[in-house]
């Protein structure tokens, strides 16, 4: 069983790539599942709006706890688990995520790198979304000094990018040393 973490800003292709990776793993007769942190937040607060920061933080923490529980459950059932929605910009981000997991499995981290102009175009095509601050996300990513895992430029067709990520997994590119985070 493997845990594959996909990080990327809004409109970087995380969901599309995640779905294609699950399909590719299933074609190899692996049991695979995709978890998106956003769906856990939406179960708690479908509107994504909060009147108090304290409640927002509590809801987001509860979503992360439930997210980790389901990931653990499926890792224990020998699934290959693909996750999206969590940010992994720093070593602390990775450590916080891994600390929530009870299961230990090979963990791969891929950061999707997409030019800001392409992300802007993709977001515009999706329609307005008041909760996404693409400029802030890009500033956060640009200010990151050290990236853990593997930076992948997903500039091809989604299908080609999925094939490329599968090859990276097979060659242990992006494999994290969990001892650094546990």
NORMO-V762545 format. One line per field, one symbol per residue. phi: phi as a letter, one per 20 degrees, with the letter a starting at -180 (. if undefined). psi: psi as a letter, one per 30 degrees, with the letter a starting at -180 (. if undefined). burial: + if it has 24 or more other ideal C-beta (glycine too) atoms within 12 Angstrom, else -. Layout:
phi->???
psi->???
burial->???
//
This chain:
phi->.cddeddrfgmeogfgfgfffgfffffemeecbdddggfffffebfelccecfffgffffffffffgffffggfffemeeddccoeececgfffffffffeefdbgcdcceedcggffffffffffofbfeedfffgfffffefecdencedeedefgfffffffgffffelfnfeegffde
psi->klkjkjkllkgfgeeeeeeeeeeeeefggkklkkkjeefeefeejffgkkfkeeeeeeeeeeeeeeeeeeeeeeefghlkkkklfkkhfleeeeeeeeffkfkklkkkkkkkjkkeeeeeeeeefflkjffkieeeeeeeeffkekkkbkkkjifaleeeeeeeeeeeefggkgkkjffff.
burial->++++++++++++++++++++++-++------+++++++-++--+--------------++--+++-++-+++-++---+++++++++++---++--++-++-+-+-++++++++---++--++----------+--++--+--+--++++++-+---+--++-+++-++----+++----+-
//
